[in-house]
Amino acid sequence: MRAVAIQHFGDPSGLQVVDLPTPSPAAGQVVIETEAIGVGGVDAMIRRGTLDGYGFRPGMVPGSEVAGTVMRVGEAVDPDWIGRRVWAFTGVGGGYVEQAVAAVDDAVTLPDGLSSVDAVTLGSAAPVAHFALAHGRFAPGESVLVRGAAGSIGIAAVQLAVRGGAGAVAVTTSSQPRGSALRALGATHVLDRAGDGDLTAPASYDVILDIVGGSRLPAFLDRLAPNGRLVAVGMVAGLPPADLGMRLLEAFQQSRSFSTFSLNTVPVAARDQVRAESFTAAARGELAAVVDAVLPLDAAAEAHRRMDDGHVFGRIVLTP
Ligand SMILES: NC(=O)c1ccc[n+]([C@@H]2O[C@H](COP(=O)([O-])OP(=O)(O)OC[C@H]3O[C@@H](n4cnc5c(N)ncnc54)[C@H](OP(=O)(O)O)[C@@H]3O)[C@@H](O)[C@H]2O)c1
């Protein structure tokens, strides 16, 4: 079968089409004929070699979420899965393929009316946004800032905060068109990457979801209201400075908190339930899946080039 592997780490040209044996499912696994493959920020970090401490080797197939039809099942898997349209998490890699292997526990049946492209746009992002807001103890009426809102997690977070009755939903983005698109999804204030640019925006926030990290993160701790919570969800700009905690201690009387959030800490059943609810909401038109581009699997390098150029809004999806 056709697949795309990282033949060398670094620039996107390292992503090359290869021929791999058709996979057989082990016990507890399903094999899915892929219709859509999500291109994630983590795929780009792995390909760039930024995560080289994790022991990735050339020949690795990136991609962690796919949607398609179950073709084969392994031992201890109900044969009724065969023929079902599903979304599935394939792990840290293994997604850029015509036939993907996933644990049946990481597969969720798609509702009628939801395309595979929309499924891989929301399948990971919507649960991350949902549980990150919950981790920040977001409550109706509170003000929210989504830092790095133009990616698939931020886009979902904006919509969920609006639906959850936020008093204000501010976003950061480096682009005016992306800001306008985020407003159309319900954002009330559009800020630049430094958090400036709208004098009418709240001076402080009850909840900040931070997908960016990097050197500017401590300055955003200063934007927390008394008892405000900043949840670090991603680190697209790298790690923040090590003395980050000093910012909280210097504002001791504000009772602010900083935490990280990873979906890995959410029990699988809860994750799958929220994922299925997100899919149903999307099929009903209550949650928008924002797709930047749909490209053929063979154009994976081009997809990564576009991500590196920094003009992507939402998700790039590959189709075999
Ligand atoms: N917590 C979890 O369980 C979980 C699960 C999956 C992924 N993640 C993490 O989430 C992140 C990817 O999320 P995503 O796909 O939604 O994000 P993304 O699309 O990679 O980036 C989001 C936005 O951040 C802005 N940005 C990019 N580089 C920046 C920089 N150097 N400085 C400031 N802003 C920058 C860009 O918007 P503008 O150009 O418009 O500013 C970009 O659209 C990764 O760090 C990944 O590890 C976390």
The ligand as an SDF file (V2000), in Angstrom:
LIG
                    3D

 48 52  0  0  0  0  0  0  0  0999 V2000
   -2.8480   19.1230   25.3270 N   0  0  0  0  0  0  0  0  0  0  0  0
   -3.1070   18.1140   24.5190 C   0  0  0  0  0  0  0  0  0  0  0  0
   -3.6860   17.0780   24.9090 O   0  0  0  0  0  0  0  0  0  0  0  0
   -2.7210   18.2430   23.0850 C   0  0  0  0  0  0  0  0  0  0  0  0
   -3.2110   17.3390   22.1190 C   0  0  0  0  0  0  0  0  0  0  0  0
   -2.8060   17.5090   20.7900 C   0  0  0  0  0  0  0  0  0  0  0  0
   -1.9120   18.5420   20.4500 C   0  0  0  0  0  0  0  0  0  0  0  0
   -1.4430   19.3660   21.4350 N   0  0  0  0  0  0  0  0  0  0  0  0
   -0.5150   20.4540   21.1500 C   0  0  0  0  0  0  0  0  0  0  0  0
   -1.2250   21.4930   20.4980 O   0  0  0  0  0  0  0  0  0  0  0  0
   -0.3460   22.1890   19.6270 C   0  0  0  0  0  0  0  0  0  0  0  0
   -0.9380   22.2040   18.2230 C   0  0  0  0  0  0  0  0  0  0  0  0
   -2.2550   22.7460   18.2660 O   0  0  0  0  0  0  0  0  0  0  0  0
   -2.9060   23.3790   16.9560 P   0  0  0  0  0  0  0  0  0  0  0  0
   -2.7600   22.3840   15.8370 O   0  0  0  0  0  0  0  0  0  0  0  0
   -4.2510   23.8890   17.2840 O   0  0  0  0  0  0  0  0  0  0  0  0
   -1.9470   24.6010   16.7600 O   0  0  0  0  0  0  0  0  0  0  0  0
   -1.1820   25.1440   15.4600 P   0  0  0  0  0  0  0  0  0  0  0  0
   -2.1290   25.2010   14.3440 O   0  0  0  0  0  0  0  0  0  0  0  0
    0.0920   24.4250   15.2760 O   0  0  0  0  0  0  0  0  0  0  0  0
   -0.8400   26.6250   15.9820 O   0  0  0  0  0  0  0  0  0  0  0  0
   -1.8610   27.4770   16.4840 C   0  0  0  0  0  0  0  0  0  0  0  0
   -1.5620   28.9040   16.1300 C   0  0  0  0  0  0  0  0  0  0  0  0
   -0.4740   29.3990   16.9130 O   0  0  0  0  0  0  0  0  0  0  0  0
    0.0870   30.5050   16.2230 C   0  0  0  0  0  0  0  0  0  0  0  0
    1.5420   30.3620   16.2590 N   0  0  0  0  0  0  0  0  0  0  0  0
    2.2940   29.4690   15.5930 C   0  0  0  0  0  0  0  0  0  0  0  0
    3.6030   29.6410   15.8590 N   0  0  0  0  0  0  0  0  0  0  0  0
    3.6580   30.6670   16.7280 C   0  0  0  0  0  0  0  0  0  0  0  0
    4.7320   31.3360   17.3890 C   0  0  0  0  0  0  0  0  0  0  0  0
    6.0100   30.9680   17.1860 N   0  0  0  0  0  0  0  0  0  0  0  0
    4.4270   32.3420   18.2470 N   0  0  0  0  0  0  0  0  0  0  0  0
    3.1480   32.7160   18.4460 C   0  0  0  0  0  0  0  0  0  0  0  0
    2.0750   32.1300   17.8240 N   0  0  0  0  0  0  0  0  0  0  0  0
    2.3510   31.1210   16.9970 C   0  0  0  0  0  0  0  0  0  0  0  0
   -0.4340   30.4870   14.7840 C   0  0  0  0  0  0  0  0  0  0  0  0
   -1.4450   31.4670   14.6450 O   0  0  0  0  0  0  0  0  0  0  0  0
   -1.1640   32.9600   14.1580 P   0  0  0  0  0  0  0  0  0  0  0  0
   -0.0790   32.9400   13.1010 O   0  0  0  0  0  0  0  0  0  0  0  0
   -2.4710   33.4110   13.6220 O   0  0  0  0  0  0  0  0  0  0  0  0
   -0.7260   33.7070   15.3900 O   0  0  0  0  0  0  0  0  0  0  0  0
   -1.0960   29.1170   14.7100 C   0  0  0  0  0  0  0  0  0  0  0  0
   -2.1940   29.1100   13.8360 O   0  0  0  0  0  0  0  0  0  0  0  0
    1.0070   21.4650   19.6820 C   0  0  0  0  0  0  0  0  0  0  0  0
    1.8520   22.1390   20.6140 O   0  0  0  0  0  0  0  0  0  0  0  0
    0.6120   20.0920   20.2130 C   0  0  0  0  0  0  0  0  0  0  0  0
    1.6750   19.4700   20.9030 O   0  0  0  0  0  0  0  0  0  0  0  0
   -1.8390   19.2520   22.7210 C   0  0  0  0  0  0  0  0  0  0  0  0
  1  2  1  0
  2  3  2  0
  2  4  1  0
  4  5  1  0
  4 48  2  0
  5  6  2  0
  6  7  1  0
  7  8  2  0
  8  9  1  0
  8 48  1  0
  9 10  1  0
  9 46  1  0
 10 11  1  0
 11 12  1  0
 11 44  1  0
 12 13  1  0
 13 14  1  0
 14 15  2  0
 14 16  1  0
 14 17  1  0
 17 18  1  0
 18 19  2  0
 18 20  1  0
 18 21  1  0
 21 22  1  0
 22 23  1  0
 23 24  1  0
 23 42  1  0
 24 25  1  0
 25 26  1  0
 25 36  1  0
 26 27  1  0
 26 35  1  0
 27 28  2  0
 28 29  1  0
 29 30  1  0
 29 35  2  0
 30 31  1  0
 30 32  2  0
 32 33  1  0
 33 34  2  0
 34 35  1  0
 36 37  1  0
 36 42  1  0
 37 38  1  0
 38 39  2  0
 38 40  1  0
 38 41  1  0
 42 43  1  0
 44 45  1  0
 44 46  1  0
 46 47  1  0
M  CHG  2   8   1  16  -1
M  END
$$$$
